[in-house]
């Protein structure tokens, strides 16, 4: 279309000549301008030859529609009854004032709820993300056998599964007050729109291991604190549902949430967690006149059982566990280790195996350095540092869980390729066993992290019985089953239940790249060494020099290295082994099938039963259904729910050892003696 300039006609005689002349002049000028724009900016008004489905006018509405549909998958019919209230609160929060319409005030959403209920019942169970198709069925089957609630049950969640909420009234954190900063959709909103404040709220003070100034985060309370992570992603809710069928409620069922970021010592010092747990169990025993079934997932460990016995801490006496605990069920317990890579490089299997686009977004939004700093501030997660050293995890040539015809041994916990930048840069860099890797990792962590680890935990193996008895009084040993003895509770029973059959990170290929600043700084930034005094042992640590050069190489998992044909396979720098997808098999089962069978660590002869659940997920159910063995999804597995209900209803003698792996063979290879 040609744009022309119309001049005002002065008279009829010259109007045609004037119009014709100006049209031609204007057209030429516009043509010249157009050519100049094209030459400078490469802009050309070509006809858009894209197909309709590739245009924004199609993709944008499609994205909206898909977003609404996915949102509806998480909506329960009962949510509609509160819709008006939530809408009013949202409008009030953003100071939105709407004119009053009497007709709208008469709207009743109960009809919408009814219609949605009809639609919801017609949706196939596999596509309800909040369900696994087996709601209440295990409880109904147990009740049909004539079994009902007998022993009170206390549930202890694992790491990161307890919701955390902010109680700070500081202006910086007031927007978070009484909102979940971990778990729930409020967390997603804060991570998306207020990321820096969210990180600051969750990060602990690296020196004290407690809340930093201004922040105040505490564990959510009640059964809902760990029933679901977010709406639609269940955790303990399946177990609670089945327990309710056989007669459990808040009078004989308790979920004990905790701030999993804290070290065990600070958990008691700040929150009195173990004191509250002891009081709850004693209350159940006094009221029900029956001992309690203690059920713990993942990080939930034997620490409480040693704390309550200690004359310096819980002061319950040597017979407290015997008199109060009927059974201790460990679900996917991280007895001997989880991954240490998070502390070294802020990585794990899930972060290196995402696609390049996802990796780019993750790094830009939540960088590896930020993850490093956050993980290292959480002293609670450090309890899962690798335990037992080379005696448990193997030498450079072999490991207890190596399979036949292996091309690489898991004994080399951290390996480097010969032609990698790391090997070329440092000639003395070699593959490392767990002992070497632990030292190497600590050398690359801040002094505050090293002090925290030393003052709260111990990761060795103790074989001397007299020293084991002394360790019963040392709280640093209580999270390591290799350095303490089980409680004196001959009638208590231990059930180890975990999944098997899902590839799990076991060891790593690492690389080093560009130089960067390390985080190992002076103990006191203001301290300066004037002179040393060897005669008194006085010395100090100097701060960084003003030049402050980057002297340490960036260390990360060698994500470019994949060898699916290797044995074990290597996926993005991670050597895969056996386990439940999160915790390796050796950590899950070695203590259960071998360590606790020995009098040295189990002097009271407590009966230990091990049940391995094969990972056979149902392909049509998003989280695997009742036959999954995944580390988290196992909480909804039929086999696990049956075991918990049988033990709780007094039929624990029906639970027998069951194995689907070679854990007994692997455990015998460990150097116990």
N, C-alpha and C positions, 0 to 999 in steps of 0.2 A: 504494500500500500504506500503510495507517494503522498507525502504531506506537503501541501502548498500553502503559501501565505496569500490570503485574500486582501487586496487593498480596497479602501473605500472609494467607490466610483465618484469621480468629480462630474462627469457628464457622459452622455451616451456615446459620443464620438470617439473618445480616447479610452474608454473602459476596456474594450477588447484588446487593444494593443498593450495597455498597461498590464492587464491580467496575464496575457500570454507571456510577456517579457518576464514578469516576476515569477510565474510558475516555473519557467525554464531556469531562471537564476537560482531559485530556491532548491529545485531538484538537483542541480549540479552541486550546490553547496553541501546538501545533505549526503550526496554520494561521496564527496571528498571526505566529509567527517566520518562517514561509515568506514571508508577504507583506512583512515588514520587509526580508528579504534581497533579495527581488526589487526592492523600491523603492530600496534603496541601491546595489545592485551590478548590477542588470539581469540577474540570473541566474535562469533558469527551466528547470526540468527537463522541457523538452519532449521528446517522443519524437524521436530522431534519424531524420530522414527522408532522410538522404543515401543514395545508392546504394552498394552494397557496394564497387565499384571505386574509390570516392572516399574510402574510409576508410583509416585508418593501418594497420589489420590486413591490408589488401591491398597498399597502396603500399610499406610497409617490406619485406616479403618480395620484392616485385617488384624493388625497388632492389638488394637483396642479390643476387638472381639475375642481374640485368643486370651488376652489378659483377664478379661471378665470371666471367661469359661474356667480358666485355671483358678481364679479366685473363688468361684462357686464350688470347686472341688473341696476347698477347705472350710466351707460354710456348713455348719450343722443347722438343722431346722430350728433348734432352740434359740439360735442367734437372732432370729427375726423379732422375737418378743422384746429384745433390748435395743432394737434398731433406732427407735425414736429417741431413747435416752442418749445413746452414743452420738447421734446426729446433733442433739442439743448441746452436749458437752463439747463437741468439735467446733460448733459455731461459736460457742462462748469463748473457747480458747483463742480463736482468731478474731474475736470482737466483730462477728458478723451479725448484723441486726436485720432481720427479715420482717416485712410488714405482716400484720396479723390477718389471716384469712380464716374466718369462722368455719368455712366448709372443710379446709384442710385439717383443722383441729379435730374434726370428727372422724378422720381416717383411722381405720383399725387394721393393723398389720397382722392380726391373727389369721385373717383369711390367706394372706401371703404365706404365712408359716404353714398353714394346712396344705396349700397347694405344693409348696416346696417339699413337705413331708411325703406327699404322694410321689413326686418326682424322684426324691432321694431313695425311696424304697424300690423303685424300678431300676436304679443304677446297679449294675453287677458289682458284687463285693470287691473283686480285684481292683476296681478303679476308684474305690474310696480310699484315698491316701491315708486317712486317719484310722483305717481298719486293716485287718489282715484276713478277714473272713472267718475267724475262729473265736470271736468275742463270746466269753462266758462258757464255751463248749467244754473246756477242760474241767472247770468247776462243776458243771452239770454232771459230767461223767464220774467225777470223784464222789459227788453227793449221791449219785445213784448206787454207789457201793456201800452206802450207809455211813460214810465218814463225814464228820463235821468239825468245826473249829475246836481245837484242844489247846495247843500251846500259843501264847501270845507271839506275835511276829514283829520284829523290828527290821526295817529295810534301810540299808546304808548305800547311797548312790555312789557312782564312780566319779572320776575326774571329769570336769566340764559339764556333767549332766544336771547339777543343781543350779537352779536359777539364782541370779544375783541381782539385788536391787539397791539403788542409791538412797542413802539417808542423809546426805549432806545438805545443809541449808546455806552453804557458801554461795555467793552470787554466781560464781563460775559454774557451779553444778546444780543450781536450784531448778533448772529446767528438767533435770533427771529425777527430782524428788519422788520417792516411792514408785519409780518406774524401773522396770527390769533393764539393766544394762547388759545382762547375759541371759539369753533365752527370750522367747516371745517376739512378736512383730515390732515391739517398741525398740528392741535392740537393732533390728534391721533398719529402722528409721534413723536411729542415732548414728549407726555406722555409715549410712549413706549421706546424711546431711550435717552431721556434727562429729566427724571422724576424730579430729584431734582431741576434743574434749572427752570423747568416749575412751580413747586410748589412755588419756591421762587419768581417767577415773578408775580404769581397771588395772593400771600398772601400780605395783607396790613399791614402796621406798626400798632401794637396793641395800641400804644399811640396816634398817630396823626390820625389814620384811613385813611392815604393816602399812596402813593407809598413808599416802603422802599428804602433806599439808592441804587442807581444804576438802579433800575427798573422804567419803565415808560409805563404803560398799559393804553390804551384809547379805548373808544367804537368805533367800526367801523361805518362808515357813509353811508347814503343813504338807499334806500328801500331794497337793498340786505343784509344790516346788520342783518336783522331778517327775511328775506323771507324763509330761510332754515337754519337748524342747521349744517348739512353736506349735501353733494350732495345726493339727494334722500330722505332726511328727511325734509319735508316742514314744515313751521310754518305759516307765514302770506301770503305765495304766493297764496293760493287759494282765499283769500279775495281780494288781489290785482288784480288777474285775473278777477274776477267778477266785480270789480269796473271799470276796464278798459273797459269792454264790454259796460257799460252805459255812457262812456265818460270821465272817469278819467285818468289823467296822472300826470306827475310831476308838472304841473302848478296848480293843485287843489287837489293834494294828497301828503301828507308828512308823512313819518315814522320817529319818534323821538327816535332814539336809545340812550341808556345811559349806563354808567358803573354801573351796578346793585350791585356791591360790596360795593359802597360808601353809607354812610348815606345820607339822603336827604339834610342835611345842607352842608356837604362836596361836594355834587353833584353840588350845586350852587357855593360854594366858590372856588372849583378847576376848574370846567368846565363851569360855568355860564349856566348850563343846563336850568333852569327855565326862565332865561332872554332870551335865544335863543328861547325857546318854545313860550314865550309871543310875541316876535318879529315876529315869523313865523305866528302865529294866526292873529296878527294885520295886517300883510301884506296881508294875504288871505282876510280878511274882507274889507280892503281898495280897493283891486283890484277887487274882485268878488261882492262886495256890498251885501254880504250875510254872516250870522253867520256860525260858524264852528261846525261840528260834531266831538266831541272828543271821541275816542274809545280806551279803555285801557283794557289790559288783566292781570289777576292775581294780581301781586304786584302793578300795576299801580293804584293809589288811588286818594283820594280827596286832597292830599297834595298841588298840584299845584293850585287848586282853592282857597285855603286859602292863599297860598304864594302871589299870584298875587293881592289879595285884601288888604293885610296887608300894613299899612302906614309905617312900619319899614322895609319892604322887597321888594315886587314887586311894591308897591306904585301905583297900578292900580286904586284904589278907590273902594268904595262899589258897584258901578254899572258896573264894568268891565266885570264880568261874564255874567251879563244880556245883555250887549251890544255886546258880542263877541261869546258866546257859545249857539248854538241852542239846542244841546242835548249832554248828557254824557252817553255813553254806557259802562257799566262794564261787561266784559266777565270773568266768573269764578273768580270773585273778592274775594280776601282773606280779607274780611272786618274786621273779628274779630279774626282770628288766622289761623296758619298752625301748623305743628308739632314742638314741642319744643325739641324732643328727640335728634335732630342733635346737639344741643348746649350742652346737658348733656353728651351724650356718642358717638357722631359722627355716630349715626345710624338712620335709618328710616325703614319703611316697606320694601322697595325694597332691603335693604342690609341684612335683617335678614331672608327673605323668599327665598333667592337663595339656590341652592343645596349645600351640604357640600363641594364638589370639588370647586364650584365657590366661596364659602365663604373663603376657604383656599387661593385661588389665590388672592382674593380681599385683605385679611388681609396681605398676604406676599407682595403684590405689592403696596397697598395703605392702610396702617393700620388704625385702628380705632382712634388711637392717632393722626395720621396725619390728618385725616378727621376732628376730633375735632378742632384741631388748625386752620385749614383752615377756617372752618365754623365760628369760633368765631372771626376771623379777618375781616370777611365780615360784616360790620355794617349794610349794606343795608338789608340783610336777617333778621336781628334782628327786623325789623319793623313788622314782622309777628309773633312776640311773642304774646301769648294768651292775649286777652283783656277782661275786664269786670269782671274777677275773678269769685267767686262762684255765684254771682247774675246771671251771664249768663250761666256758665258751670255746675252748680249744686253742691249739697252738697255730703257728703259721702254716703247718702242713695238714692238720686235720682238726675236725670238730666233732663232738658227740652226735650231732644231727646231720652230718654229711651222709649223703646217700651213695650207693654204689655207682662207680663210673663217673664220679664228679669231675668236671673240668676245672672247677675252682672250689677251694675249701672255704667254708663259712668261718673258719678259725681266723682268717684275715678279715677282721671286722671292717677295716678301712684299707682299700687298695688303690694303687695308682697305675694307670697304663704306662708302659715303657716310653711311648712316644708322646705322652701328654705334656702340656706346658709345665706342669708341676714337676715332673721327673727331670725335664731338661733344665729347669731353673735351679733346683736344689739336688745336687748329686747324692747327698746323704739321705734323701727322702726315700723310704721304703714302705712296703706293706706292714700294717700294724695289727697286732692281736688286741684283745680287749684291754689288757693292762697298758700297752703302749698307747692305744687310742685314747684311753681315759686321761692319761698324762698330757698327751698332745692337745686334746680338746681344752683341758683346763688352762694350758699355757696361752690359749687364745681367747680366754674369757676374762672379764674384769676381776679385779681383786675382791670386790664386794661379793661377787658370785662364788669365788673360791672360799671366802670366809664363811658364807652362808652354808655351803655344802659341808665344810669341815665341822661346823658347830651344830649341825642338825642331823647328819646322816653318817652311816658307815657302810661300806660296800664289799667287805672282805668275806672270808670263810673261816670259821673258828671250829677246830676239831677237839680242842682240849675241854674236857667236861667241867673242870674247875673254873676255867675262864668263862665258859658259857653261863655258869651260875652267877658269876660276877656281872656279866653283861645284862642279866635280868634287871639290874638297877641302873643301867645306862640308857637313857631315853634315845640316844643316837642310834642304838642297835635295834630298836624295836620294830622298825620297818624292814629289817633284813632277816628273813627266816634262817639264814645260814649262820647267824651269830647269836641266836637266842634259842631257848628251849620253849616248846609248847607249854601252856599252863598245866598245873597239876589238877587235871579234871578227867579222871579215868572213865567216867560215865558219859562225858560229852562225846559227840560224834562230829566228824568233819566230812563234808561232801564237797568235792571239787568237780564242778560242772563247767564245761567249756566246749566250744565248737572246733571242728577240724575240717580241712578240705578246701580252704580258701587261701590263695597265694598271699604271703605275708612278707613284709620287708624284714630281712635278717642281717644283711651286711651291705656294704656300699663301695662304689667306685667314686673317688673324689678327684677333683682337679683344682689347680690354683691359677689365678689369672693376674689381673692388674694389681699394682701395689695400692694399699689404702691405709688410713690411720687405724691403729689398733685402739682398743678400749682399756688397755692396761695403763692407768694413770697413777699419779701420786696418791698416797693415802690421804694427804691433806694438801689441797691445791696451793695453800699459802706457805707450806713448809719448805725450807731451803736448807741444804746441808752446808753448814759453815765448816765443820770439821768433825771427824769421827773420834770417838773416845774408846779405843779397844779395851782399855783397862776396866771400864765400867760396862762395856757391851752396848753403849749408846750409839745409835746411828739413826739415820732418817732417810726418807725417800725424796729425791729431788723431783720437782715438777717437770713438765715437758720444756724443752728448750724453745726459745722464741721462734726458731726456724720451723720447728714442728713438721718435719718431712714425713710423708707416708712411707713406712718402712716394712709393713707386713703385707703379704700377698692375700688377695681375696680368695677365700676358700669356699667351695660349693660342691654339691653333688654333680658328678660328670653326666649331666642329663643328655648329652649327645651320644652317649655310649649305650647301645642296645644290641643284645645278642640273644635272640629268642632260641637259637639252637644250642646255646651253652647249657651245661647241667651243673648247678641250677641256672635257670634263665636269668638274664640281666635285662631289666626294663628301665630305660632312662637312668642308668647309673645305679639302680637298686638291685642287689642280688636277692631274688625271691626265695623264700623257704616255706616251711609248713607252719600253719597256725590258723587263726580265726579272722585273718584279714587285717588285724591291728597288732596283736601280740603273738610272738613266736611260740611254737609248740614247746620248746624247752622251758620257757618261762612259765607257761601255763601248767605243765604237768610234771616236771622233774621232781619237785618237792613232794608232790602228792603220791607218786608211785614209788619213790625211792627214798628221798631225804627224810620224810616224816615216818618212814617205816623203820628207821634206825633209832635205837634207844638214846643215842647221843643227843638228838634234837627232839625226841618224843619220849621222855623218861616215864611218863604216866601210861604209855601204851594206848593212847587215844586211837580209836578206830577211824581210819581214813578210807573213804570210798570215792573212787574216781569214775566219772561218767563222761565220755566223749560223745558229743552229738554231731553226726555227719552233716556237712553243709550241702544240702540238696534243695536249693531254693526253687520255688514254683515260678516259672518264667513269666506267667501272666499276672503275678502279684508284685507290686513295686518293691516291697521289702522282703520278699522271699517266702512269706507265709509261715506255716507252722513247722516247716522242715529246714529252716535256715540255721546256720551255725555262725553267722556273722557276729563280731564282737559286741555290737549294740543290739542288732535285731534279734539276737538270741533271747532277749527279754520277752519276746512274744512267741518263742518257740514252744510247741506242744510238749516236747520232752522236758524242758526246764520247768514249765509250769506244773507238770505232773509231779516232778520231784519235790518242788517246794510245797505243794499241797499235801502230798503224802507225808512228808516230814512234819508239817504243821498240824496235821490231823492225827498224828500218832502212828502212822503206818510207814515210818522211815525204814523199818526192817525189810520192806519190799524193794528198796533201792539197792541194786547190786552193781559191782564194777562192770563197766562196758567200755570197750576200746575199739577204735576204728583206725588208729595210727600205730606207729612203731615206737611210741613214747617209752615203753618199758625197756626196749632195746637201747634207745638213745640214752636213757637215764642211767643205765648200768655203765655207760662209757665215761660218765662224769667221774672226776677224781674226788670221791667223797672221803677217802682215807689217805 
